[in-house]
Amino acid sequence: MSERKYRSLFENVPVGLYTTTPDGKIVNFNPQSSKILGYSEEELKNKNAIDLYLDREEREIWLKKILEKGALERETRFVRKDGRIVWIKDTARVKRTSDGEIYIEGSIQDITELKTLEKSLRDSLEKMKKLFDSTVFALSTTVEVRDPYTAGHQRRVTKLAIKIAKELGLNESIELIRIAGLLHDIGKIAIPSDILTKPTKLTQIEYALVKEDPVVGYEILRKVEFPWPVARVVLQHHERIDGSGYPNGLKGNEILLEARILAVANMVEAISSHRPYRPALGTNVALEEIQRNNGILYDFDIVEAYLKVFHFGFSFAD
């Protein structure tokens, strides 16, 4: 490329181009650099690149890295002449001349609008998440209003289920388990309060009504467009791997993994806590039940994960 064509390209390219020394002296720059930084070309000639940084220490860290690696791309903040802070995308490389001199050549782009948009999107997503969580919490507490004896049950089950999932390395399932755990008893809103709080043994008819809990919960939640199969997990959390559970008598892997985790957490919490018809039986009784039916009613790997969580000192207390 001829010198004339190179100069034309250098001056008209829509990104800022520059050359500096390691100590920040500006050796060369194009008109777009002046425009981005708000200085005239004459003013920019007399500036040191270090003075343009909002955080000068950041520049020192960057300089060390680029001299080690030879090339670097980053996002940083500069201060324009008018005092406005701009986000800059800087792509630079180290150039060494034949006589041993070192220069840094690079290009800069003003990405302030993009960063502002990213922040706006993050803020919107955070607001939506808070609204979503508030809605889930409101639905969760609906059951507790009607059944004060099991207040906090869903939250405690969720806490244990998440611990088990983490022990199994199922980080991708955490959010599904959190939502399904907090809502797994939502179907109880269809069960008469006098049955939920009955201090004596349920009749067969009453127990049949209680067993409709997961089906009602499924019917409520399947109409909500969750990004996870929350309704199906709620439907299956009383299933058992030998097919003895309800409502559909599913076996083994027919039951969603997250539902199998909730089944263990739900059973442990139910035995450990107070119920209208009996006092709390404690974690030792729950542990005996789990171990006795490991691989029979409850998934072997999930039980083993629970046992590890238990031995590490898990507590339902907040």
C-alpha positions in Angstrom: 0.0 0.0 0.0 1.3 3.4 -0.9 2.0 6.0 1.8 -0.7 8.2 0.3 -3.4 5.4 0.5 -2.2 4.4 4.0 -2.5 8.0 5.2 -6.0 8.3 3.7 -7.1 5.2 5.4 -5.5 6.2 8.7 -7.3 9.5 8.7 -10.8 8.3 7.6 -11.2 5.0 9.3 -14.3 5.2 11.7 -12.3 4.1 14.7 -9.6 5.9 16.7 -6.1 4.8 15.8 -3.0 5.7 17.9 0.6 5.0 18.7 2.1 5.7 22.1 5.3 5.0 23.9 5.1 2.8 27.1 5.3 5.9 29.3 2.2 7.3 27.6 3.6 9.8 25.1 1.3 10.1 22.1 3.3 9.6 19.0 0.6 9.4 16.4 -3.2 9.5 16.2 -6.0 10.0 13.7 -8.9 12.5 13.6 -11.4 9.9 15.0 -9.3 9.7 18.2 -9.6 13.4 18.7 -13.4 13.2 18.1 -13.8 10.3 20.6 -11.8 12.1 23.3 -13.1 15.6 22.7 -9.7 17.3 22.2 -8.5 19.2 19.2 -5.6 17.6 17.3 -3.3 20.3 18.7 -4.4 19.7 22.3 -4.1 15.9 21.9 -0.5 16.2 20.7 0.4 17.7 24.0 -1.5 15.1 26.2 0.0 12.1 27.8 -2.2 9.0 27.4 -2.0 8.3 31.1 -3.9 11.5 31.8 -6.9 10.2 29.8 -7.6 7.4 32.1 -10.3 7.5 34.8 -8.2 5.0 36.8 -4.4 5.4 36.3 -3.6 2.3 38.3 -5.6 0.3 35.7 -3.3 1.7 33.0 -0.3 0.4 34.9 -1.8 -3.1 35.1 -2.7 -3.0 31.5 0.8 -1.9 30.4 2.4 -4.8 32.3 0.0 -7.3 30.7 0.4 -6.0 27.2 4.2 -6.0 27.4 4.1 -9.6 28.6 1.5 -10.9 26.0 2.3 -8.6 23.0 -1.4 -7.9 22.3 -4.5 -7.2 24.4 -8.1 -6.3 24.0 -10.0 -4.7 26.9 -12.7 -2.3 27.9 -11.8 0.7 30.0 -12.9 4.2 30.9 -11.4 7.5 29.6 -12.2 11.1 30.6 -13.0 13.4 27.8 -11.9 17.0 27.7 -15.5 18.1 28.8 -15.2 15.8 31.8 -17.6 13.2 30.5 -16.6 9.6 31.2 -16.7 7.3 28.1 -16.3 3.6 27.9 -13.6 2.6 25.4 -12.9 -0.7 23.7 -9.2 -0.7 23.1 -7.4 -3.2 20.9 -3.6 -2.9 21.1 -0.4 -4.6 20.3 3.3 -4.0 21.1 5.6 -3.0 18.2 9.4 -3.3 18.5 11.6 -1.5 16.0 14.9 -2.8 14.7 16.8 -0.5 16.9 15.0 -1.8 20.0 12.4 1.0 20.6 9.0 -0.1 21.9 5.7 1.4 20.8 2.1 0.5 21.5 -0.3 0.7 18.5 -4.0 0.3 18.8 -7.5 1.3 18.0 -10.2 2.7 20.2 -14.0 2.7 19.9 -16.5 4.6 22.0 -18.8 1.9 23.4 -20.5 4.1 26.0 -24.0 3.7 24.4 -23.6 -0.1 24.3 -22.5 -0.2 28.0 -25.4 2.0 29.0 -27.8 -0.4 27.1 -26.2 -3.4 28.8 -26.7 -1.8 32.2 -30.3 -0.9 31.4 -30.9 -4.5 30.3 -29.3 -5.9 33.5 -31.4 -3.5 35.6 -34.6 -4.6 33.8 -33.7 -8.3 34.3 -33.0 -7.7 37.9 -36.4 -6.0 38.4 -38.1 -8.9 36.5 -36.3 -11.4 38.7 -37.4 -9.6 41.9 -41.0 -9.5 40.6 -40.8 -13.2 39.7 -39.3 -14.1 43.1 -42.0 -12.0 44.9 -44.7 -13.8 42.9 -43.3 -17.2 43.8 -43.0 -16.3 47.4 -46.6 -15.0 47.5 -47.8 -18.3 46.0 -45.7 -20.2 48.5 -47.0 -18.5 51.5 -50.6 -19.0 50.4 -50.5 -22.6 51.6 -48.9 -21.5 54.9 -51.8 -19.2 55.6 -54.2 -22.1 55.4 -51.9 -24.6 57.1 -49.9 -22.8 59.9 -48.6 -26.1 61.3 -46.4 -26.6 58.2 -45.3 -22.9 58.0 -41.9 -22.8 56.6 -42.0 -26.4 55.3 -41.6 -25.5 51.7 -38.7 -23.2 52.4 -36.9 -25.8 54.5 -37.4 -28.5 51.9 -36.0 -26.2 49.3 -33.0 -25.4 51.4 -32.1 -29.1 51.8 -33.0 -30.0 48.1 -30.6 -27.3 46.9 -27.8 -28.6 49.2 -28.3 -32.1 47.8 -28.3 -30.9 44.2 -25.1 -29.0 44.8 -23.5 -32.1 46.4 -24.4 -33.9 43.2 -22.9 -31.2 41.0 -26.3 -30.3 39.5 -25.8 -26.6 39.3 -28.0 -26.3 36.2 -30.9 -27.7 38.2 -30.7 -25.3 41.1 -33.2 -22.8 39.9 -35.7 -25.4 38.9 -35.4 -27.1 42.3 -35.7 -23.7 44.1 -38.9 -22.8 42.3 -40.5 -26.3 42.5 -39.4 -26.6 46.1 -41.1 -23.4 47.1 -44.3 -24.4 45.3 -44.4 -28.1 45.8 -47.4 -27.9 48.2 -49.4 -25.3 46.3 -52.0 -27.9 45.6 -53.0 -28.0 49.3 -55.0 -24.9 48.8 -57.7 -27.2 47.4 -57.7 -29.3 50.6 -60.1 -28.3 53.4 -58.3 -26.7 56.4 -59.9 -29.0 58.9 -58.1 -31.9 57.1 -54.8 -30.1 56.9 -54.8 -29.4 60.6 -56.6 -32.5 61.9 -54.8 -33.7 65.1 -55.7 -37.3 64.6 -55.2 -40.0 62.0 -56.9 -39.3 58.6 -59.7 -41.5 57.3 -59.2 -43.2 53.9 -61.4 -40.6 52.2 -59.5 -37.7 53.8 -56.1 -39.3 52.9 -57.4 -39.7 49.3 -58.1 -35.9 49.2 -54.6 -35.2 50.6 -53.1 -37.3 47.8 -54.7 -35.0 45.2 -52.2 -32.3 46.4 -49.6 -32.9 43.6 -52.3 -33.2 40.9 -53.9 -29.9 41.9 -50.5 -28.2 42.1 -49.7 -29.5 38.6 -52.9 -28.1 37.2 -52.2 -24.7 38.8 -48.6 -24.5 37.7 -48.8 -26.0 34.2 -50.5 -22.8 33.0 -47.5 -20.8 34.1 -44.8 -20.5 31.3 -41.8 -21.3 33.5 -38.5 -21.9 31.6 -38.3 -25.2 33.5 -40.6 -28.2 34.1 -41.8 -26.9 37.5 -45.3 -28.3 37.2 -44.0 -31.8 36.4 -41.6 -31.8 39.3 -44.4 -30.8 41.7 -46.6 -33.5 40.2 -43.9 -36.2 40.8 -42.5 -35.3 44.2 -44.5 -38.0 45.9 -43.5 -40.7 43.5 -41.1 -43.5 44.6 -38.6 -45.3 42.5 -40.2 -48.7 43.2 -43.5 -47.5 41.8 -45.3 -47.3 45.2 -45.7 -43.5 45.1 -48.5 -41.3 43.8 -50.3 -40.0 41.8 -49.1 -42.1 38.8 -47.0 -44.9 40.3 -43.9 -43.9 38.3 -40.7 -45.9 38.7 -37.0 -45.1 38.6 -35.9 -42.8 35.8 -39.5 -42.2 34.8 -39.4 -39.7 37.7 -37.6 -36.5 37.0 -34.3 -36.2 38.8 -35.3 -32.9 40.5 -38.5 -34.6 41.7 -36.5 -37.5 43.1 -34.4 -34.9 45.0 -37.4 -33.2 46.3 -38.9 -36.5 47.4 -35.9 -37.1 49.7 -35.8 -33.5 51.0 -39.6 -33.5 51.6 -39.5 -36.8 53.5 -36.6 -35.7 55.7 -38.2 -32.4 56.6 -41.6 -34.0 57.2 -40.2 -36.5 59.7 -37.9 -34.0 61.4 -40.6 -31.4 62.0 -43.8 -31.0 64.0 -47.2 -32.1 62.5 -50.7 -31.6 63.8 -51.1 -35.3 64.5 -47.6 -35.9 66.1 -44.6 -34.1 67.5 -41.4 -33.8 65.6 -39.6 -37.1 65.3 -36.1 -35.6 64.7 -33.4 -36.0 62.1 -32.2 -39.3 63.5 -35.5 -41.0 62.7 -35.4 -39.3 59.2 -31.9 -40.7 58.7 -33.0 -44.2 59.7 -36.0 -44.0 57.2 -33.6 -42.8 54.4 -31.1 -45.5 55.0 -33.7 -48.3 55.4 -35.2 -47.4 52.0 -32.1 -46.3 50.1 -32.4 -47.7 46.6 -36.0 -48.9 47.3 -38.2 -45.8 47.7 -35.5 -43.2 47.2 -32.8 -42.8 44.6 -29.5 -44.3 45.8 -27.2 -41.5 44.5 -29.5 -38.8 46.0 -29.6 -40.5 49.4 -25.8 -40.8 49.4 -25.6 -37.1 48.6 -28.0 -36.3 51.5 -25.9 -38.4 53.9 -22.9 -36.4 53.0 -24.8 -33.1 53.5 -26.1 -34.5 56.8 -22.7 -35.4 58.0 -21.3 -32.0 57.1 -23.7 -30.6 59.7 -26.7 -29.5 57.7 -29.4 -27.7 59.7 -32.9 -26.5 58.7 -32.5 -23.5 60.9 -31.9 -20.2 59.0 
